Amino acid sequence: MTSQHSSILANRRGLTFWSQWVTAMLLVSLTLTVIVIQHYGVTPSEYRLLGILTLLGSVPCYAALQVYHKRHRLLSGLGRLAAGWGLLLGALLTISFATKTTGIYSREVVFTWAVLGFAVQVLSYLPLHMITRMHSRKLRKERRSVIVGTGALAKDLAEKLSHPSRVPLAGMITTDKSDPNDECGLPVLGNLENLRDIILREHLRRVYIAVPLDEVAHIEGIYIDLLDMSVDVVWIPDFGSMLLLNQSISEIEHMPAIYLNESPISSHPAALFAKEAMERSLALLAIIMLSPVMAGIAIAVRRSSPGPILFKQERHGWNGEVIKVWKFRSMRLHDDQAVKQATRGDDRITPVGAFIRRTSLDELPQLFNVLFGEMALVGPRPHAITHNIYYTDKIRAYMSRHRIKPGITGLAQITGHRGETETIDKMQQRVNQDLNYINQWSLWLDVKILIKTPFTLLSKNIY
């Protein structure tokens, strides 16, 4: 894909976001103004400030959750809109608590505005979403395409592009080494020698080149041959055999750069800032709300057996930095020079410890790790340092889990890969889920994991 084409796509996405955002925020501001005037007769300065903070805060919140992205279906888009509005209101509430200004606002006004503000956004979202989708479908019909290649990479691409929301595919083109009889699910229109004739005959507007690495010599020839034709030429590199981490394509001073391995911290700095702000705010709120529960657990742990209330174990954090992870002590004091995972019927675990481990209440002190910035609410679970040393040379890309902050919960935990990992295969499955999380990371994914986590707390695999 050329830099010019990438720029056009980026501009279209930006136009979609800003047009819908401006419409939504105008309605939200108008709603706030009407409610305040009906209540006070005028618009006090604190509500004007609230309107300004709403405008400023809505941009990062909505952009991070990709609220107005055209690929979302109606229900998914409305869900992201609700999550973005909730995130924005949570941020405003946090600011209000921090500045001790909650008392200057009328609860009735704020609650009414929160409900009606979301309602008017939904009303504006529905027609704009429909118009955007209709425009996208019209553009897709004009992008009739063909794939050069019939191998595994080409078939995989064909399967992905065959989705109704993608571009219409006319068929595939064979190369010198490809077998025209391969079952690819699409008609084989011919070979490279008659590619130009096929493009004119089929009214094609895009050519995808999906050939193995040993056939890349074809790419320059195809590109040069099609320069004088009105078609886009898109190269799909054959990286299927490589383990990639958060890969992306960018430019360095107009030179194309393919990032095979990049941390989300460096590739999504604004979104990661939003994630940290959201999680620290939620951690502080959870600590305040759960303080009676944590106090009760602390008393029970103290009475269960001699020893400290908190257990602090060194774990690897972000980028391999050693941190001390807090937990309520669930075991009797013992020699832990050789760290051993807890197992079913482990005699080191106290009765109180067995309960708080099974319900995951022993991990509540990790909210302080989140508050201090050492951990995240959602991320790969931190393992003991000795376990990391053991698995590093046994599981490929094992330490790549630490390219992002460790979390209290994560994708591995909600997909059943928690508890004891007595075999290499079980740990491999957990690591695969952790790497999937890093590759697929978004604030919306974090929200879904947080919602699903309570339903996994009584897993039978927790000892």
C-alpha positions in Angstrom: 0.0 0.0 0.0 1.5 3.4 -1.0 2.0 6.2 1.5 -0.5 8.3 -0.5 -3.2 5.6 -0.2 -2.5 5.2 3.5 -2.8 9.0 3.9 -6.2 8.9 2.1 -7.5 6.1 4.3 -6.3 7.9 7.4 -8.0 11.1 6.3 -11.2 9.3 5.7 -11.1 7.7 9.1 -10.4 11.1 10.7 -13.2 12.7 8.8 -15.6 10.0 10.0 -14.5 10.5 13.6 -14.6 14.3 13.7 -17.9 14.7 11.9 -19.7 12.3 14.2 -17.9 13.7 17.3 -18.8 17.3 16.5 -22.4 16.4 16.0 -22.5 14.4 19.2 -20.8 17.0 21.3 -22.9 19.8 20.0 -26.0 17.9 21.1 -24.4 17.0 24.5 -23.5 20.7 25.1 -26.9 21.8 24.1 -28.6 19.3 26.4 -26.5 20.4 29.3 -27.3 24.0 28.6 -31.0 23.4 28.4 -31.1 21.3 31.6 -29.0 23.9 33.6 -31.1 26.9 32.4 -34.4 25.0 33.3 -32.9 24.3 36.8 -31.2 27.7 37.6 -32.5 30.1 35.0 -28.9 30.9 34.0 -25.8 29.0 33.2 -23.4 29.1 36.3 -19.6 29.1 35.6 -19.1 25.7 37.0 -21.4 24.1 34.4 -19.6 26.0 31.6 -16.4 24.5 32.9 -18.1 21.1 32.9 -19.0 21.6 29.3 -15.4 22.5 28.4 -13.9 19.5 30.2 -16.5 17.2 28.5 -15.3 18.5 25.1 -11.7 18.1 25.9 -12.0 14.7 27.6 -14.3 13.2 25.0 -11.6 13.2 22.3 -9.1 10.8 23.9 -11.8 8.7 25.5 -13.8 8.2 22.2 -10.6 7.9 20.1 -9.1 5.2 22.4 -12.3 3.1 22.1 -12.6 3.8 18.4 -16.2 4.8 19.0 -16.9 6.0 15.5 -14.9 3.5 13.5 -16.8 2.6 10.4 -16.1 -1.2 10.7 -18.3 -1.5 13.8 -21.8 -2.9 13.4 -24.7 -1.1 15.0 -24.8 -2.9 18.3 -21.0 -3.0 18.6 -20.8 0.7 17.9 -23.5 1.5 20.4 -21.6 -0.6 23.0 -18.4 1.4 22.3 -20.4 4.6 22.5 -21.8 3.6 25.9 -18.3 2.6 27.1 -16.8 5.9 25.8 -19.5 7.9 27.6 -19.0 5.9 30.8 -15.2 6.3 30.6 -15.7 10.1 30.1 -18.1 10.4 33.0 -15.8 8.4 35.2 -12.9 10.7 34.4 -15.0 13.8 35.1 -16.1 12.2 38.4 -12.5 11.4 39.3 -11.5 15.0 38.6 -14.4 16.3 40.7 -13.4 14.1 43.7 -9.7 15.1 43.3 -10.5 18.8 43.3 -13.2 18.4 46.0 -15.8 20.2 43.8 -18.6 17.5 43.8 -20.7 19.7 46.2 -21.0 22.6 43.8 -23.0 20.5 41.2 -26.6 19.5 41.5 -26.9 15.7 41.5 -30.3 16.0 39.8 -28.8 18.1 37.0 -25.8 15.9 36.5 -27.7 12.6 36.5 -30.3 14.0 34.1 -27.6 15.2 31.8 -25.7 11.9 32.0 -28.8 10.0 30.8 -30.1 12.5 28.3 -26.6 13.2 27.0 -26.2 9.6 26.1 -29.7 9.4 24.6 -29.0 12.4 22.2 -25.7 10.8 21.2 -27.5 7.6 20.3 -30.1 9.5 18.3 -27.3 11.2 16.3 -25.3 8.0 16.0 -28.0 6.0 14.3 -28.4 8.0 11.1 -24.8 9.0 10.8 -23.7 5.3 11.3 -26.2 4.3 8.6 -24.9 6.9 6.1 -21.3 6.0 6.8 -22.0 2.3 6.2 -23.9 3.0 3.0 -21.0 5.1 1.7 -18.5 2.4 2.7 -20.5 -0.3 0.9 -20.6 1.9 -2.2 -16.8 2.3 -2.1 -16.3 -1.5 -1.6 -18.3 -2.3 -4.7 -16.0 -0.1 -6.7 -12.9 -2.0 -5.4 -13.3 -5.2 -7.3 -10.1 -7.1 -6.7 -7.9 -10.0 -7.7 -5.2 -12.0 -5.8 -1.9 -12.9 -7.4 -1.0 -16.3 -6.0 -2.8 -19.5 -5.1 -0.8 -20.8 -2.1 -1.5 -20.8 1.6 -0.9 -17.1 2.1 -3.2 -16.3 -0.9 -5.9 -18.6 0.4 -5.7 -17.1 3.9 -6.0 -13.6 2.4 -9.0 -14.7 0.2 -10.8 -16.0 3.2 -10.3 -12.8 5.1 -11.3 -10.5 2.2 -14.4 -12.7 1.4 -16.1 -11.3 4.5 -19.2 -9.3 3.5 -17.7 -6.1 4.9 -14.5 -6.4 2.8 -13.8 -6.0 -0.9 -15.4 -8.1 -3.6 -12.9 -10.6 -5.1 -13.1 -11.6 -8.8 -10.7 -14.5 -8.5 -7.0 -15.4 -8.3 -4.0 -15.3 -10.6 -1.4 -18.1 -10.8 2.4 -17.6 -10.8 5.2 -19.7 -12.3 5.4 -21.9 -9.2 1.7 -22.0 -8.2 -0.6 -24.8 -9.1 -3.6 -23.6 -11.1 -5.5 -26.7 -9.8 -5.2 -25.7 -6.2 -8.5 -25.5 -4.4 -8.6 -21.8 -3.3 -12.4 -21.3 -3.1 -12.2 -18.7 -6.0 -12.0 -19.1 -9.7 -8.5 -19.0 -11.3 -8.7 -16.2 -13.9 -5.3 -16.9 -15.6 -1.6 -16.3 -15.0 0.7 -13.4 -14.8 1.2 -13.2 -18.6 -2.3 -12.1 -19.2 -2.8 -10.1 -16.0 -3.4 -6.8 -17.8 -6.1 -8.3 -20.0 -7.8 -9.8 -17.0 -7.8 -6.4 -15.2 -9.5 -4.7 -18.2 -12.0 -7.6 -18.8 -13.1 -7.9 -15.1 -13.0 -4.2 -14.4 -10.6 -4.6 -11.5 -9.5 -1.8 -9.3 -7.0 -3.5 -6.9 -4.4 -6.3 -7.2 -3.2 -8.1 -4.0 0.1 -9.8 -4.3 0.2 -12.7 -1.9 3.1 -15.0 -2.9 5.7 -16.9 -0.7 9.0 -15.3 0.1 10.8 -17.3 -2.6 8.6 -15.7 -5.3 9.1 -12.0 -4.3 11.0 -11.4 -7.5 7.5 -11.2 -9.2 6.6 -8.1 -7.1 8.7 -5.4 -8.9 7.7 -6.7 -12.3 4.0 -6.7 -11.5 4.3 -3.2 -10.0 6.2 -1.7 -13.0 3.8 -3.4 -15.5 0.7 -2.0 -13.8 1.9 1.6 -13.3 0.0 2.9 -16.3 -3.2 1.2 -15.2 -5.9 2.6 -12.8 -5.4 -0.1 -10.2 -4.0 -0.2 -6.7 -1.2 -2.7 -6.1 -1.1 -4.1 -2.6 1.7 -6.4 -1.4 0.9 -8.8 1.5 4.3 -10.0 2.9 4.6 -13.7 3.8 5.3 -13.4 7.5 3.1 -16.4 8.4 6.0 -18.5 9.7 7.4 -15.7 11.9 6.2 -15.0 15.5 5.3 -11.3 15.4 4.4 -9.1 18.3 2.1 -6.1 17.9 3.3 -5.7 14.3 2.6 -2.5 12.3 3.6 -0.7 9.2 4.8 2.9 9.2 7.2 5.3 7.6 10.5 6.7 8.6 11.2 9.9 6.6 9.1 8.5 3.6 10.9 5.1 3.9 8.5 2.2 4.5 9.1 0.4 7.8 7.5 -2.8 8.9 7.6 -3.2 12.7 7.8 -6.9 13.4 8.0 -6.6 17.2 6.8 -3.5 19.0 5.6 -2.8 22.5 2.1 -1.3 22.8 3.7 1.3 25.0 5.6 2.8 22.1 3.0 2.1 19.4 -0.1 3.4 21.2 1.2 6.0 23.8 -2.0 8.0 24.0 -4.2 4.9 24.4 -1.8 3.5 27.0 -2.0 6.8 28.9 -5.8 6.5 28.9 -5.5 2.9 30.0 -3.3 3.8 33.0 -5.5 6.8 34.0 -8.6 4.6 33.8 -7.0 1.7 35.8 -5.5 3.9 38.5 -8.8 5.7 39.0 -10.7 2.3 39.2 -8.0 0.9 41.6 -8.4 3.9 43.9 -12.2 3.6 43.8 -12.0 -0.1 44.4 -9.7 0.3 47.4 -12.1 2.8 49.0 -15.2 0.6 48.4 -13.5 -2.7 49.4 -11.6 -1.3 52.4 -14.0 -3.0 54.9 -13.6 -6.4 53.1 -9.8 -6.0 53.0 -9.7 -5.1 56.7 -11.7 -8.2 57.5 -9.4 -10.4 55.5 -6.4 -8.9 57.2 -7.8 -9.8 60.6 -8.6 -13.4 59.5 -5.1 -13.9 58.0 -3.5 -12.6 61.2 -5.5 -15.1 63.3 -5.0 -18.0 60.9 -1.3 -18.6 61.6 1.8 -16.7 62.8 3.3 -14.4 60.2 2.8 -11.2 58.3 -0.6 -10.2 56.8 0.8 -9.4 53.4 3.0 -11.6 51.3 5.3 -9.7 49.0 7.0 -11.6 46.2 9.4 -10.4 43.6 8.1 -10.7 40.1 9.1 -9.5 36.7 7.1 -6.4 35.7 7.1 -4.2 32.6 10.2 -4.7 30.4 11.5 -7.3 32.9 11.9 -4.8 35.8 11.7 -6.6 39.1 8.7 -5.5 41.3 7.2 -6.7 44.5 3.7 -8.0 44.1 1.4 -7.7 47.1 -1.0 -10.5 48.2 -2.7 -11.5 51.4 -0.7 -14.3 52.9 -2.5 -17.6 52.3 0.2 -20.1 53.4 2.0 -20.9 56.6 5.6 -19.6 57.0 7.9 -22.0 55.2 11.3 -22.1 53.4 10.5 -20.7 49.9 14.0 -20.5 48.4 12.8 -22.9 45.8 9.5 -21.4 44.6 6.9 -24.1 44.1 3.5 -23.6 42.6 0.5 -24.3 44.9 -1.2 -27.6 44.1 -4.4 -29.3 45.0 -4.3 -30.3 48.7 -1.1 -28.3 49.4 -0.5 -28.6 53.1 1.2 -25.1 53.2 -2.2 -23.4 52.6 -4.2 -22.4 55.7 -8.0 -22.8 55.9 -8.4 -19.0 55.5 -5.8 -19.1 52.7 -7.7 -21.7 50.8 -10.9 -19.6 50.9 -9.2 -16.3 49.8 -7.2 -18.1 47.1 -10.3 -19.9 45.6 -12.2 -16.6 45.6 -9.1 -14.6 44.4 -9.6 -12.3 47.4 -5.9 -12.8 48.2 -5.1 -10.6 45.2 -6.9 -7.5 46.4 -3.7 -5.9 47.7 -2.5 -5.8 44.2 -4.8 -2.8 43.7 -2.1 -0.9 45.5 0.4 -2.1 42.9 -1.9 -0.7 40.2 -2.3 2.6 42.1 1.5 2.9 42.4 1.9 2.2 38.7 3.7 -1.1 39.0 0.9 -3.2 37.6 -2.3 -2.9 35.6 -5.8 -4.1 36.2 -5.6 -6.1 33.0 -2.5 -7.7 31.6 -0.4 -10.9 31.7 -0.3 -12.3 35.2 3.2 -11.9 36.7 4.9 -15.2 37.4 7.6 -15.9 40.0 11.1 -15.0 38.8 12.3 -18.6 39.2 9.4 -19.7 37.0 10.4 -17.2 34.3 14.0 -18.4 34.4 12.7 -22.0 34.0 10.4 -21.4 31.1 12.4 -18.8 29.1 14.4 -21.4 27.1 11.4 -23.9 26.9 8.7 -21.7 25.5 9.3 -19.4 22.5 8.8 -15.7 23.1 8.0 -16.4 26.8 9.6 -13.2 28.1 7.6 -11.2 25.5 4.8 -11.2 28.1 6.7 -8.5 29.8 6.4 -6.0 27.0 3.4 -4.6 28.8 2.6 -4.2 32.5 1.5 -7.3 34.3 -2.1 -7.4 35.4 -4.4 -8.6 38.2 -6.5 -10.3 35.5 -6.0 -11.0 31.8 -7.1 -12.7 28.7 -5.6 -16.0 29.9 -7.6 -15.9 33.1 -11.0 -15.4 31.5 -10.3 -18.1 28.9 -9.6 -20.8 31.5 -5.8 -20.8 31.5 -5.4 -20.0 35.2 -4.3 -21.9 38.2 -1.6 -24.6 38.3 0.5 -25.1 35.1 2.1 -28.5 35.9 3.0 -29.2 32.2 4.9 -27.2 29.6 1.8 -27.4 27.3 -0.4 -25.7 29.9 2.1 -22.9 30.3 2.4 -22.6 26.5 -1.4 -22.1 26.2 -1.3 -19.4 28.9 1.6 -17.6 27.1 -0.2 -17.8 23.8 -3.2 -16.0 25.3 -0.9 -13.4 26.9 0.7 -12.7 23.5 -2.8 -12.6 21.9 -3.7 -10.0 24.4 -0.7 -7.9 23.5 -1.4 -8.2 19.8 -5.1 -7.4 20.1 -4.9 -4.8 22.9 -7.4 -2.1 23.1 -9.3 -0.3 25.9 -12.4 -2.0 24.8 -10.8 -5.4 25.2 -9.7 -4.4 28.8 -13.3 -3.4 29.6 -14.6 -6.8 28.3 -12.0 -8.7 30.4 -12.9 -6.7 33.5 -16.6 -7.5 33.0 -15.9 -11.3 32.4 -13.4 -11.7 35.3 -16.0 -11.9 38.2 -17.6 -14.9 36.4 -14.3 -16.8 36.5 -13.3 -16.3 40.1 -14.7 -19.6 41.3 -12.6 -21.6 38.8 -11.9 -25.2 39.9 -8.3 -24.7 38.8 -7.4 -22.2 41.6 -5.6 -23.7 44.5 
